[in-house]
Amino acid sequence: MTSTDQQPFLSVRDLQVHFSTEDGTVKAVDGLSFDVEKGKTLGIVGESGSGKSVTNLTILGLHDRERTRINGEIMLDGKELLGASERELERLRGNKMAMIFQDALASLSPFHTVGRQISETYRKHTGASKQEARKRAIEMLTRVGIPQPDLRVDDFPHQFSGGMRQRAMIAMALVCDPQLLIADEPTTALDVTVQAQIMDLLKDLQQDFGTAIVFITHDLGVIADIADDVLVMYGGRCVERGTKREVLRAPQHPYTWGLLASMPSLTGPVDVPLMPIPGSPPSMLNPPTGCRFHPRCTFKDRVEGDACSTQQPPLELAAGRGSACHLSPAQKKAIFTDQIQPRLS
């Protein structure tokens, strides 16, 4: 997924994130690897509970260190993050890396104006004066398309609409020009018009600042609009990886087929029923052995023996493209061509 002449700005290798609970150990992320270059967007897609948000909170160091066991490697611009102190991570958060959360109303303080929250972030990392920070806050509100920013800078979050709060969150995340931006389902609660505006805004800002973006979502339609590369997660693991075009036009994993087949088509017959993925996501307290998707997979009977239930399929990548499935390449191609592709056309 990375070019040969450019080192990835963010590199994650064999990341494992396990939580200790009263009921046992939750294996939220279990051996995840990926790279993101500057100026590129990696889309991470999967159902709730697949490990998407945990992965990115771990990158930022926003986890309970006493209850969390983490193994692997996270490199940001050549710096190892898992061994960094809390003080070092605080310097990086908001400055070199930042996050846009899903629920802006819950993430913004109701007791302080939007402008103060943006300017305080700027002052913390730059040492700017209050006057300089306020000017920067107005500048960022202008940049993200807030009308009358010199007036709205003194408004509280509840005085903003949902879309405007999300724009304010983006302004706060970008106020120090971070080189890595993690967007955790930032458009989920917004109507489609505002969604499109937010997506266009992120793409414009990425062009201006050359930011590396990790975009977390369960919506493949959003992925199709913003991502360069796609990583599909299931049960704490990567089950498929490739460019946006490769994953959406020629998916290789039964889980990705299920995600695509469960989406309504805007061009196909209106009376064709959707195909939901049977069953429920796995419990990460006691995940299935072998392939974690096998209890819900409708194609496991095509694999000889009990490999699907006993052996974890390796993620074999060629030029950043591959999937973790026991089906042979010929079987994957035949199933997609005969059964899945006709439903997507």
KAKA-V196896 format. One line per field, one symbol per residue. psi: psi as a letter, one per 20 degrees, with the letter a starting at -180 (. if undefined). burial: 1 if it has 16 or more other ideal C-beta (glycine too) atoms within 10 Angstrom, else 0. A space follows every 10 residues. Layout:
BEGIN
psi = ???
burial = ???
END
This chain:
BEGIN
psi = iqrhjpqqhp ppplppoppp rhiapomgpm lpprqprpjq pppoqrrpji jghgghhhgi klrohhippp rbpopolipp hhjqrhgghh hhpifhqrpp rgnhhhhqpi iqqgghhghh gghhiijqrh gghgghgggh hghjkpqlhh gihjqrhiiq rghhghhhgg ghhjhjlqip pponlijgjq rhghghgggh gghghgggik qppooprjoh ggghhhqgqp ppqpkjqpiq qarggghhhm qiqhghgggg iipqpiiapi jpqqnqpqaq qqpihmqqrc piihhipjjh iipqbkhhih pppqnopolj prqnqiqqhh ggggggghhg ghhi.
burial = 1100000111 1100111110 0000011111 1111111111 1111111011 1111111111 1010000101 0101111000 1001000000 0111111111 1111001100 0011111111 1111100000 0011111101 1011110010 0110111001 0011111111 1111110111 1111111011 0001101110 1100110000 1111111111 0110111111 1111111111 1111011101 1111111111 1000000000 0000101000 1101001001 1111011011 0110000100 0110100000 1111111000 0100110001 00010
END
